[in-house]
Amino acid sequence: MEGHEVYFLVNTYGYTEDHSLVVPTILGESFFSELVGKFFRNRAVNRQWYFPRFVDLWIYLYSLRPNVTIIRVHGRVFNLAASIFLSLLGSRLVFYEQVGPLRLQTLHNGTLLGIFRRLIFFARLYSFNAVWITPIPSRLDCPGQLPQRCFFLPFAVHVSPIRQANDVEKPTMLLTIGKYQERKNHAMLLHVLSKLSLDLKIQCTMVGEVVTPEQRCQRAKIELLVRQHDLDDTVVFLDNVPHADIAAVYKTHDIFVLPATREPASISVLEALGAGLPVVCSETCGTSSYVRYGVTGFTFTDGCHDSLYIALRNILLDENLWRRMSAQARIDAMEFFSGAAYYEKLKEIIQLK
């Protein structure tokens, strides 16, 4: 876009990620990183204690000499070393975390730990003359108050053409996306589907990642529950769908539901809105603030079967409500978190620095 060059340096990447636009670079892990990782769970998902050989990192960054660098605040040594090197190279630094305004206030409270966190937070910003961004607002139409040098920058997703109403003779298509983990609450969703299917014509597609032993085990449990609830004709499984193919999946569905508890920041919620799908997700989902209650979807009480049941039933029984929500979902996506909206907001933030 606009003639910019984009590079992506990471410490790991996911099985279903789409690298068609930018192929990430992974530098070899240093001996000391491997040693530290044995004591601090370096093999966890975000590999917080991973860091490459500093010489390799410097050579790589020097070869790019980027004008602007966005750093996801995950790693400790890796982030610090990269920040120092990039600062020396004159790059403008933007630190990125998935923490909303209310959560940030909680972390920076008046306790000794909160004061310490706040000191570290702002020491990092001012030491590197950086700004900080988050994709988590308090509400989509009112992002909330953030401290100086801190800004709300929404996720960016593709916005699809206007959707047509579902054929009344066909079942309403529900879609859920998430790795097979217990906290994703697939079991609760199946319980709700069994009640809804008693008098409503519905079908639900479960898109999930099945790579690790834990995921395979959880997937088997869900399959067993499908049979126990007599939902074999209602539930369809799609495993390990490449992200490049997800847009086509949204197009064939009508409602997106995310039953997960305390989901940090689900991008699928925004992708669904961009595709014109009303969204139903837990109030504890980090991106639930993108869903306008009663306008583009509903939030339900975390872990509550009845609350989820009511939210889904409200949309399923009212085709006019579905139409309004679907249309408004696209409008919100275009205005707040389309690629164009993201680009303009990012330029504004960088210029404010």
N, C-alpha and C positions, 0 to 999 in steps of 0.2 A: 504494500500500500504506500502511495505517495513516494515511491522510490527508496524507501528505507530498507536496510539490510538487518535481518534479525538472526541472532545466534542463541542457542539454548544450551547452557552448561548445567549438567545434573549429576547427582550421585547415584541415581537409580531411575528406572521407569517401569510403568505398569504393563501388564500383558496385553490389554486391549486398547492402548493408547494409539492415537492417529498421528503418525509422523510424516504425513504426505506433504505438509507445508514446510515444516522445520524438523530436521533430523537432529536429535539431541546428541551432545558430546559428553562422554564420560571419561574422565582422566583416571589413570591407574591409581589405586589406593596405596598410600605410603605404608611402610613397614610399621611405623609408630601408630598409625591409625588402626591397623589390624590388631596391634597389641592392646591399645586402649579399648577397642571394641569388644575384646574378650571380657572386660570387666564392666562395661557400661552398655551392653546390649546394642552394639553397633549394627547388628543384623536386623533390628526392628525396621518397620516399614519406612520411616523417614531417615533412618541411619544418622541420628543426630551427632554422633561422634566421628563420622567419616570425614577424612580430609585427604586430598591427593598430595603427591610430592610437591613441595612449595616451588621448586625450580620449574617443574612442569606447569604449574598453575601460572607463574609469572610469565613464562614464555608464551603460553596460550593467550593470556590477557593482553600482553604486549603486542602480540601479532594482530589482535583485533582493535585495540585502543578505542573502545566503544564510547560514543558521546553520552549515552544514557544507559544505566544498568539498573534493572529491577532485581532485587535480592530477596528471595523467599526466606524469612527468618526461621529456619529449621535447624541447620547445623550450627555448631558452636565454633569450633576452630576453623572450619571451612569458610563460614560467613565472615569471621573476623579477618582472616588472611586475605580473602577476596576483597573485602572493604578497604583494607589498607593498600593493597596493590592498585585497586581501581582509583582510589583517591589520589595516589601518586601519579597515576596516568591522566588525571584531570577529568575522569568520568563523573557525570552527575548521578548521584545514588538515590534510589527510591527503595525503601524497605517495605516489604509486603507481608502482612499477616492476616489470617482469617479470624479476626477478633472485632466484634461490633462495639459501638460506643458504650453501651451499658456494661458489657463484659469488661471493657478497658477500665471503666470507673471502678468496677469491683476489684480488679487486679491491683489498681493503684489507690486502694483505700488508705485509711489513716493508721493501719497497723504498722509495726516495724517492717514486716515482710512487704507490705504494700508500698511503703515509702522507699524501701530498697529497690523494688521493681521499677518504681517511677524514676528514681535517680538513674538506674541503668538504662532505662528506655530513652530518656532525654539526653543522657550523656552520649549515647550512640548517635542520635540524630544530630546534635550540635558538633560533635567531634568530627563527623564526616560531612557536615553541611548538607544533610540529607533531608528528605521528606518521607512520610510514612503513609501507606495506603491500606485500606481494608475493603473487601467486597461485601461486607456484612453491615447493612444499615439497621437502624432501629425500626424504621418502616420505609417502604419503597418511596412513598410520596413525602417523607419527612426523615431524611437520613440521620438526623440527630447531631448533637453537639460533640465536636471532637476538639482536642487541644491544638495549639499552634503547631504548624508543620504537619498536621495529620488530616487526611482527606478520605472521603468515600469515593471509591472507583469501582463501579459494578463489574460483574462478570460480563463477558460478551458472548452472545450466541447467535446462531442463524435464525432469521425470521421467515417463516414459510408463508405461502399464499393463503388467501382466505379459505377456510374449511367449509365443506358442505355438511349439512345435517345427516345423521346416520339413517339408512333405510330402516323403516319401522319393522320390516320383516326380519331383519338381521339382529343378532345380539349386540348390545352395547359393549364396545371393546374397552376393557380396562388394561392399563399397563403399569407395571412396577419394575424398577431397575435397581439392582443393588447386589453387592457381593453376598454370598451365602454365609452369613454370620448370625449368631443368635440375636444380637441387638437389632438386626434389621426387621425383626418381628414378622417374618413370613407366616409363622404359625397363627398369630393373631389375625392376619389378613384372611387366611383360609377359613378361620372360624366365622368371620364376618361374611365372606363370600357364600358360605353354606347357608346362612340366613337369608341373604339377598336373593340367592338363586331359587328360593322356594316360590317366589311369585314374580320374579323379574328375569327377563332374558338377557343374560350377561355372559361374557367370556373374559378371562384374565390371562394376560401373557406375563410370565415372570422371566425377565432378562437378568442373568447373573453370571458372575465369574466363578468358574470351577477349575482351580489350578492347584491350590494347596490341599493337603490332607484334611485340614479343618473344613474347608469349603466343600470337599467331596462328601464328608461325613454329614454336614448340615444339609446338603442337597438331598442326600438319601433320606434323612428324617422328614424333609418337606414332602418328598414323593410318597412316603408312607402315610403322612397326614392327608394328602390329597385323596388317597384310596379310602382312608377311614371316613372322610367327610363325603365320600361319594361324589367327588368333583373331577373325575377323570375326563369328562366331556366339557368341563368348564375351564380348567387350568391348562395352559400350554407353556412348556419350558423352552427358552432359547438361551443356550450357553455360549459364553465367550464370544459374544458378538463384537467384531471390530468397531471401534468408535466411528469409523468412516461410514459404516452401514446403519448407524443408529437413527439418522434422520429419516430413513425410509421406514423404520419401525414406528416412529411417532406418527407418520402420515396415515397409517392403517388403524390407529386407535383413537378413542374418543375422550377418555378421562385418564389422568395420571394420578396414581396413588403411591405415597411413600410412607409405609407404616413404621419406619425405623425410629428408635428412641435416641435422642440427643445426637442426631446426625450433625457433624460439625458444619459442613457447607456443601450441600448437594447441588452440583451443577445440573443434574438431570431435572430438577425443579424448574430451572430457568429454560432449559432446552424444551421442556414440555410446554411452557407458556409461549415460547417463541413459535412453537408448532401449532398453537391454537388449542391446546388441551387444558381444560380446567384442572386445577391441581388440588389434591387433598393430601396434606402432610401434617405431621405432629407439630404442635406449638413450640417444641424444643429444637426443631430443625433450624440450623443456622441460617438457611435461605428462606425460611417461612416468611420473613419480613418482605420478600418479593411478592408474596401472594396477598392480594387485597381481599379481606374476608367478605364473602358474599358478592364480590365483584369479579374476581378471576379464580375463585376457588374457596376452599374452607380449610381451616386448621382444626385439629381435634386434640383432645386431652391426651397427653402422652401415655401410652400403654392401656388406654381405655377402649375396650371392645365396643361398648354402646356408643361412645362419642364418634368413633370411626364409622360405625354402621349408619348413624344419623346423617353424618356429613355426606357419605356416598349416596345414600338414599334420596337426599334432598335434590341432588343433581340428576340422578337416574329417573326420578318421577316427573321432572319438569323440563320438557324439551326447550321451552322458551328461555329458561334460566341457563341451560347449556349453551344455547345460541349466543346469549348476551355475554356469558363468561368467556366463551371461545373467541368472540370478536374483540373483547376488551383485553384479553391476554396478549393478542398480537399487537394491539395499540401500545400497551405498556412496554412490551418487549422492544418495539421499534423506537419508542421515546427514551427509554431508560437504559436498555442493555443490548442494543444492537451493536454491530461492529463499528458503525459510524458514530454512535453516541459514545462508545468507549474511547475511540480515537480523539474526539474533540475534548472530552473530559481529561484525558491523559495529557494532551498538549497544554491545557489550562493549568493543570497541577504543576507541570514542569516549569512553565513560565512564572508561576507564583513563587517558585523557590528563591 
